[in-house]
């Protein structure tokens, strides 16, 4: 219930429990994706995205719009939308260093919001992106 | 392997005072250099570069700056316990008084999972309490060891 509350309110102040879903660390979405790739030596991030900001990369992967709780894989880590401003821009991003973190492995145990986020990601994901 | 495997008594600084975030990372980098050799900037640079991307505070007064250092052959950590908490732009808004710097060798990101393991370890109330109440670095290592064995 607390997670649902968090999804429908702005997750400005994250509790420890929320971090399991929204990622353990915080990222500034305006920072270049290349800096993130360099910091963690991330593999399998398409070269053409390296000039983008973290936010631009996520919006691209999410098919044009982002909502709180949306999750994008970026090489060896996952990026999670923690906050979206009134213009629909990503205002805060969480970094999950363990890609299983916050994701239930059996859909039966996913919350309603998680199922919705999971479905949106799969609907929006472009097949060409998966191939890279 | 747990956090105690990456720390050493000489890399646990207790009762540090009067530091802001950047200076604190500098102090930890100096400790790495003193203990492991090399230039402090080689340890500070990756930690500061990561911090520029966003806060590494994990809540409840703990931060875990991390990065990759070319001069290392294996993962290492250093810790600082502060007399006065410092603003680390923590997601829960709580200032930080325990900072663990974790550095791993340059190369593929096999150590990312270790960062997650350390965060889980630092979520233990007993471990957090140990950092804040310890009289010596060895006290902290003893609690970490017990926690990791359990």
Interface residues (C-beta under 8 A of the other chain):
Chain A: X13 X14 X15 X16 X19 X24 X25 X26 X27 X28 X31 X35 X36 X38 X39 X40 X41 X42 X43 X75 X76 X77 X82 X93 X95 X97 X98 X101
Chain B: X46 X49 X50 X52 X53 X54 X55 X56 X57 X58 X59 X60 X64 X67 X68 X89 X91 X92 X93 X106 X107 X108 X109 X112 X113 X115 X116 X119 X123
